[in-house]
Amino acid sequence: MTDTRALIATEIEGTPGIHFNELVRELPVAPGQVQYHVRDLVGAGEVVREELFGRTHYYPPGYDEFDRAALALVRRETTREVLLTLIEAGPQGPRTVADEVGIARSTLEHHVDNLVEAGLVEKRRDARNRVTLVLAAPARTGELLSDVTPTLPERLVDRFTLLVDELLAE
């Protein structure tokens, strides 16, 4: 394995679920070289590539479908805050979660839809058809949250999205 390929593999091993643009930002390697080496790593089975929630993410082998989706989502600051709220407070109604996180209900719905699709959150309805958000696998989700911290660029993108959402709500 070349030094560049080993560097890329090590970065993916240390930041499972990293997306391509973040991988390029983190490494002193040209985007074309990253693309070339990642393609070879995927072909050799040393890295898993998966399209999730609008981005291409990379993982070391061994992560199952649930973990790959969860890692892709917890790298996003707002989604992470939604999960932390549900872990800390337990099952909550959407309005309560949106207020706690400080986001609009429409923004919450976007994140919750992804979390439901990934199997991290369930929407439960009571007899009056009111929705409660419940973590599907709280212990497993908590472990993944403790393993991942969003990077500065990921946090900035999330904050920009929140700013735009607030401006549109006015």
N, C-alpha and C positions, 0 to 999 in steps of 0.2 A: 504494500500500500504506500502511495506517495505521501510526502509530508502534508501536502495540501488536503488530500483526501482524508488523512488521519485527523487533521485539524477540524475538518467539517464533521466527521463522524463523532469526534469528542464533543463538539458544540451541541450536536443533536442529542447525544447521550446525556449531557448535563442540563439541557433545556427541552425535555420531551414536549412535543406539541408546538414547537417553534414554527412560525410560518416563514415562507421564503424571503420576504422583504426584511424581516427581522434577522434572519440568518445572514443575509448580505450585509446588513448594518453592523452586526456583531463581529464579522470576520474581516481581516485585512486582505481580502481576496476579491477580485473583480467578479461582478454578477455572472458573466458568461462562464467563468471558471467554476463558480459555485454550482451553476446549473449543470455543467458537464459532469462534475464529480458526484453530485447528488444523484444524477441519472444512473451513473455506474454503481453507486452504493445501493440504490433501490434495486437495480438489476441483479446485483449479487446477493440480495436478501439481507444486507447489513443495515438497511434503513427501510422503514415503512413510510410510504407517501399516501396521504389521504386528503381529499377535498372535503372540507367541512365548513359550513356556515359562511361560504363566500371566500374562503382562503385555502391555500394549500399548506398543509401542516406535515411535519416530519417527526418520526418517532423511532427510537431504537426498537428492535423486535421484542416481542413479549407483552406488549400492551394490548389488552382486548378492546373490543369495540366501545364498550362503556367508558373505559379509561381514556381512550383516544378522544372521544367526543367531549368528555369532561375536561380534559387538559386543554383542549382547544378553546373551550368556553371560559374556564377560570382565568385564562390569560387576559381576559377583557375586564377592565376595572368595574364597570357597571354590573355586569353579570356576576362578578365576584361579590360585589356588595349585596346583591339580591340573595345570593346563597348564604352569605354570612348572616344576614338578617334572619333568614329562616332557620339557620343553625342556632343562633342565639335566642330567638324569641319563640321558636316552634312554628307550627302551622299558623298562617295569617291570611287575612283577606287581601286582595290585590291593592285596595286603596291604602291600607295600613303599610304594606311593603313599599309602595310608591312614595308615600309620605316619609317613611323612615330613610329611604335611600335618597330622597330629594329629587325625584324624577317625575315626569308626566306619566299618566296612566298608559298613554300610547307607547311611550318608550319602554315602560315595564312590560307591556304585552309583547313587544318584539323580543325582548330578552327571555321572557317566560316561554314563548313559543319555541325558541331554540332549546331551552332547558327541558321542556316537555318532550320535544323530538329526540333529545339525547337520552331521555330516561332518568334525568336527575330530579325532576320535579313532576308532581302529579297535580292536576286540577280536580279537586273533589267538590261535588255539588251536594248541598243539603236538600231537605224537603221543599224549601222555598226557592230552590235553584240558585242560591248564593254560592259563589266560588270561594274555596279555601285552597291556598297553595301549600303543598306538603312535600318535604324532601322524600324522594323515593328510597334512597340509601344514605341516610345521614352519616353514618360512621365512615363509609367509603368516600363520600364526598368531602368530609372533613379532612381525611388523610390527604386527598389530592389538593385541597386548598392549602394545606400547610406546606406542601411541596413546591408550590408555584407562587411567584410574585410577578405581577405584570411589569414589563420593562417601561422605561420612561416614554418611548415613542408610543407604545400601546396605551399608556395612561393619557397622553396628550390627545390622541385620536378620540378616546372615549370622552374626554372633557370637552373637546371641540363639538362632538355630537350632542352632548348635553347642552352646551351653549346655544347651538342652533335650535334644538328642541325648545328651549326656554323662549327664544326670540319668536319662534313660530306660534307658540302658545299665547303670546300677548296680543 
